């Protein structure tokens, strides 16, 4: 994948993610509706490839403004990664040479790689992720499950143990995808399935679209460093 193709695909996916988030806020009475309306317009421009420099910088500015409004990321990790994507896009558009464009997009790819590796390491040093207790708590104690019936899964220790260990091992192994395009394709497919499952089971739909938005940067970076 070329740098230009990766940049355009990142813009399109990021635009889709921000359109969804903006519509969520506009669908119900909420303060700062004008700000979310502006974000919707800029996200549509980013998706369409219209005035992408202005759109990316404008969306980044709105993102920073929302950080102040909510005294931090409104939706945790997905908002932080979303801001990082917008910063990388914005810098790509004002970079004086292709070399600096590569630096900006490559940084996004590295951060995506680290997001899985660090998450895996944090889980790996917590024995509750190996014995199934951590995942059981997620199902039984958190407010996230979409159905009360899903809470019954917490009472299946073998399932919780196996699923918890699978998550840890996948996240720790994710950086190995950088070694070959075929392996990276497998890792990205598994990652997409992982985020889709989280969206369906726990309603974490923002994580799905935001993380997908960063996939092109890592796919480009793998080819740039290792030639596929």
N, C-alpha and C positions, 0 to 999 in steps of 0.2 A: 504494500500500500504506500502510495506517495505521501509526502508531507501535506500537500494541498488537499488530497482526498481525505486524509485523517482529520485535518482541520475542519473541512466542510461537514464530515459526518459527525464530528464532535459537536459542532454548532447545531446541527439538526436535532440530534438526540437531546442536547441540553435545552434547546428551545422547547421540545415536547415536554420535558420534565417540568420546566418552569410554567408552561401553559397549564398543565394539570394542577400545579400548586396554586397558581393565581385563580383558577376557576373555583377551587375549593373554598377560597376566602370570599370570592365574589358571590358564591351561591347562597351565602347567609349574611345577615346583617353583621357588620363588623367595622370597627374603626379603621381608618386609613384605606377606605375603599378606593379612593382616587389613586393611591400609591400602587395598590394591587392592579388597578385598571391599567396604569402606565406600564407596569411590569408585564402584563398580558400583551400589550401592544408591542413592546420591545422583544418579547419572546417570540411572537409571531414573525417579526422582522428577522430575527436570528434564524428561525426555522426556514424562512423563505430566501435567505441569503441577501436581504436588502439592508444596506447600510450596516453591515455587521460590525464594523469598528465602533460606531456610535451605539449600536445595540448592546454589544458586549460590555463596553464601559458604563453605559447607563444601567444595565442589569447589575453590574458589580457595585455601583454606587447605591442602588436600591437595596442590595443585599446587606451592605454595611449599615445602611440606615435602619434596616429591620433588626440587625444585631443590637443596636442601641435601643430600639423600641421594646424588644423583648428581653433586654439585659442578657443577651447571649443567643446562641443558635436556637431558633424556634423548634426545630425538629432534630436537634442533636447532630449526629454524625452525617446525616444526609445533607444538612445545611452547610456544614463545614466543607464537605467535599464539593458541594455545588459552588461555593465561593471560590474554592481552589480551581475548579474548572473554568469559571468565568475569568479569574485572574490570568490563567494561562492563555485563554482565548484573547483577552484584551492585550496582553503583552505580545502575542503573536502578531496582532494587527498593527502594532506600532514598532515592531522590531526593525532595525535598520537594514539587516541582512538576513538571508535564509539561515545562516549559522545561529543567530539569536532566536529565530523562530524555532529551530530544532531544540535549543536549550529550554525554551518555555514549554513546548509540547513534551519534550523528554522528561522534564521535571514532573509533569502531571502523570506520565506513565510510571515513573519511579514511585511516586506517592501512592498510586493505586496498588502497585506491587507491595509496598510496605503496609498498606491498610490491612491486607490479608495476613501477611507474615506477623505483624505485631499483634493482631487480634488472636492469631493462633498461639503465639508465645504466651500471652496473658492467660489464655485458657489452659495451656499445657502445664503451667506451674501451679494450677489450681486443681487439686485432686478430685474436687467435686465434678469436674468435667470428665474425668476418667471413670468415675463410679456411677454416673448418671444422675446424681443428686441435683446438679446445677440445671440441667435441662428439665428435670421433673419440677423444680421450683418455677421455672419459666412458665410451664403449662398450668401448674396448680395455684400459684400465688399471684402471678402478674395479671394486669388488667387487659392484656393484649388479645388473648384468644377470641376469635370471632364467634364461637359457639361454646356454650357450657359443656356440650358433649365432648369437646376436645380436651377438657380438663381431665377426663377419665384416662387419657393416655399417660398421665403422670403415675398412675398405679401399675404401669407395666415396666418394671425395672430393667428387664432385658432390652426392651426397645429403647428406653432412655439411655442406657449405657452404650449400646451400639451406635445410636444416633449421635450422642455426645462425642464419642471417640472419633467417629467419622468426620464430624465438623472440625475437630482439632487437627486431625491428620491432613485433611484437605487444605486448611488455611496455612499450615506449616509447609506443605508441599507446593503451594501455589507458585512461589518464586521459581521453581524448577521449569515452569512453562516458558521462561525466557530463553531456554536453551535451544528450543526448536519451534518452528511455526506449528507443526502438527500437535505437539504437546501443549502449546499455548492454546490452540483451538479447543482441545479437550478441557483444559482448566477454565477457560472462559465459558464454555458450555455448562460445566458444573457450577460455576459461580452464578450464572444466570438462573439455573434451576434452583440453586440455594436461595437466591433473593426472591424468586417467584414463590417458593414455598413459604418464605417469611411473610410475603405479601398476602398470600391466601390464608395462612394459619393465624397470623398475628396482626394483619392489617398494615404492615410496614411497606406500603406501596411506594412511598417516596424513595426508599432505599433502592428499590428495583430500578427505577428510571434514572436516578442520579448515578448509580454505579455503572449502569449500561452506557451512560454518556461518556465515561472515561475509558471504556474499552478500546476505542479506536487509537487512542494515544499509546496504549501499551502494545497493541498489535503493530503499530508503525515502529515503535521503539525496538521491538524484537527484530524486525526486519532490518532496521538501521544498524543494529549492533552485531547481529549474527547472520544477516542475509537470508533469513527464512529458516 
